[in-house]
Amino acid sequence: MRSAAESVHLVAASVGFASFFLLWLAVVWGIVLRNGWAQTRIKHATVYTFHMVVALLGLSLGIVHALAQLANPVGLIRLVHVLVPFSYRYDRIGIAAGVIGLEVLTALTLSVMVQRRLGHTRWRALHAFAYMAFMLVVAHVLVSGTDTGPGYVWGSVLVAWLFTVVLWLVSTVWFATTRRRLARNVNSQRQPGGVLAVNVDAVRCGRFAFCEHEAPEVFRLRSDGRLSYRASVAVGEAQSVVRAAEVCPTRAIALTQVPSVVMLERRADPAIEEPRSITSTRDRLHGRHRLTAALRLRRDTRRSTRPGRPPLS
């Protein structure tokens, strides 16, 4: 039969691992929500609700995991160690990483209540600290977890961490811009001409900034909450704009292709051009007539000025 200390440790460890994987799922789903990858199949409200429920459940289990350490009759962790980082002298780094990560996640969860007052741009920048908090939680599990000895346990934690890092790198603006630039260079010869007109319905726009993430060179969410955008883009550069229109949860972006007018240089029709031989023959004839007329005039002048003969009338 297990002792009280073993039972408390089993409960704390089980709740801790459940909290870790729920927080991992919330972070991954948050990346999906930020990029709008599931908006074409699932409504935005459903995706957002799932993200919030999983994040709250993971955070709650994390708090339970921290408080369960206080119930261990043979443990040395006190309330001050759970609240103040680096106060536990036996495991400063590992416990401090878990405490800081849990506190940052709690602050980010509470910031949802003042999201409108902060503004979407500031709140989104603040919400980026969730990735840092998750990395601290990973460090806490690997450093302080006494049950991470088996390879499948710490291997699962490392795989979840690597998957999150790769997914975050793929979703960055730099990666998206580089991918669009490469695709534009490859498909530049195959893209048709024309201009794509962009129109955003200000009434339907929800200011989720998915369009800015997909096409930052066209859309930009300003600090006052309004969306500014370019009214037209070239069809060759419209791949990211079309993607932004697809992921918009409110379908507020309308795209219209306007064909371009190409001015052609006017050239003479070779069918109606005069043959070179005819033109040259005509020129020779005109030159011969002018030479004949000049010779006649010179001859007449000599005859009129010859002595002994009356001038010609």
Summary of the structure (lengths in Angstrom):
residues: 313
radius of gyration: 40.3
end to end distance: 153.8
largest distance: 162.2
contacts: 836
relative contact order: 0.09
helix: 63%
strand: 7%
